[in-house]
Amino acid sequence: MTGEETEIDARTEGRTDGRVARGDETRRRILRRAVDIASVEGLEGLSIGRLAKELEISKSGVFTRFGSKEELQLAAVQAAAVIYRRHVIEPALAVPPGLRRVWQLCDSWLDYSRQRVFPGGCFFFAASAEFDAQVGPVRDALAAAGRDWKRFVERTVEDARQLGELAEDTDAGQLAFELNAFLDAANATSIMHDDPVAYDRARTAIRIRLEAIVTGPLTPE
């Protein structure tokens, strides 16, 4: 290959890489707007035409990336899961297993909802309520995300029990269920009644529940 051919190939590759980068950025913009809309109006509120208009992108530009409303909804669920992991799960994983991680997980979740990472509160709380009685790929994707979250909370609690920081007879599944109930109640109350105090009440409820089963001092801070 001659030097000239190599230079031409390099320029072509650069243009291709630039188009790919712009395409990826456009996809991220579309999905970020999609998850924000869905958290307030539901996944059924998404449409290719609406996103194209709001983001000033051609309909074909949105359509070629998703193809159908269902594909757009599924992509929104996946995008929301990435955001959720970054704001809720990763902060918990940054601290050692045990009671501290249980506290961090609850605190991260409450902060995620309180700070309105999604304008409608917890994306998965809203989307799951919308699709819980339906059938199809979107409902299945939401159910899978819910199962993953439930297993993670249970494992976090079980780690604390095995480390001896929670009573030996602690039922990880039951405690995880109760912690999730407190978190969901804070989210729902805050949104419906514009009541930020709900997050403080949830944190107090979590403290009281854990105080009954910890084996040592409860030091959430």
Buried (B, 14 or more C-beta within 10 A) or exposed (E): EEEEEEEEEEEEEEEEEEEEEEEEEBBEEBBBBBBBBBBBBBBBEBBBEBBBEEBEBEBEBBBEBBEEBBBBBBBBBEBBBEBBBEBBBEBBBEBEBBBBBBBBBBBBBBBBBBEBBBEBBBBBBBBBEBBEEEEEEBBBBBEEBBEEBBEBBBBBBBBBBBBEBBEEEBBBBEBBEBBBEBBBBBBBBBBEEEEEEBBEBBBEBBEEEBEEBBBEEBEBE
